[in-house]
Each structure stands twice: as structure tokens, then as C-alpha cells.
Amino acid sequence: MANIKQQIKRVKTNEKARLANSSFKSGMKTAMKAVLTAKDKETATAALSLAYKKLDKAQAKGVVHKNFVARHKAQLASYVNTL
């Protein structure tokens, strides 16, 4: 553990950010899984809308890279179109 006061503060804020980011990623993964487990096209389309929102929000917050978002949006859209 650091002795410097500012570094102790940074450790605390980094831990808060890590927990917030992991929570956000978990919600994002759940939204993507809801699309893949949907039984019919209507529910899949509704879930796809929520998944897009979560992915875009994660990208805006800097939790995930833009290419990650683009790749997963394309994969999910492709899956819904095959239903």
C-alpha cells in the first residue's frame, strides 16, 4: 500500500471505478444474452434495442472499445435477422 496521501486517494477512486465498470459490463452482457435466448423475433427485437442502448452507453463511458461495440452490434443484428 502507498504511503503518499494522493496515491491512497487514487487507489480508492480506482476501486470505485472498477466496481462500477464491472457492474456496467455485467448488465451489458445480460442484455446481449437476452437477445440470444429470445424465442421469437418480436422479443429478440425488443431485447436488441436494449442491448444497443447498453453497448452505446458503455462505449460513451469508456468501459469498452468502439470496435467491441461495433462487432457485437453486428453479430446481434445478424442473429436477429436469421430468426
Residue, then its C-alpha position, 0 to 999 in steps of 0.5 A: m500500500a502507498n504511503i503518499k496521501q494522493q496515491i491512497k486517494r487514487v487507489k480508492t477512486n480506482e476501486k470505485a471505478r472498477l466496481a462500477n465498470s464491472s457492474f456496467k459490463s455485467g448488465m451489458k452482457t445480460a442484455m446481449k444474452a437476452v437477445l440470444t435466448a429470445k424465442d421469437k423475433e418480436t422479443a429478440t427485437a425488443a431485447l436488441s434495442l436494449a442491448y444497443k442502448k447498453l453497448d452505446k452507453a458503455q462505449a460513451k463511458g469508456v468501459v469498452h472499445k468502439n470496435f467491441v461495440a461495433r462487432h457485437k452490434a453486428q453479430l446481434a443484428s445478424y442473429v436477429n435477422t436469421l430468426 
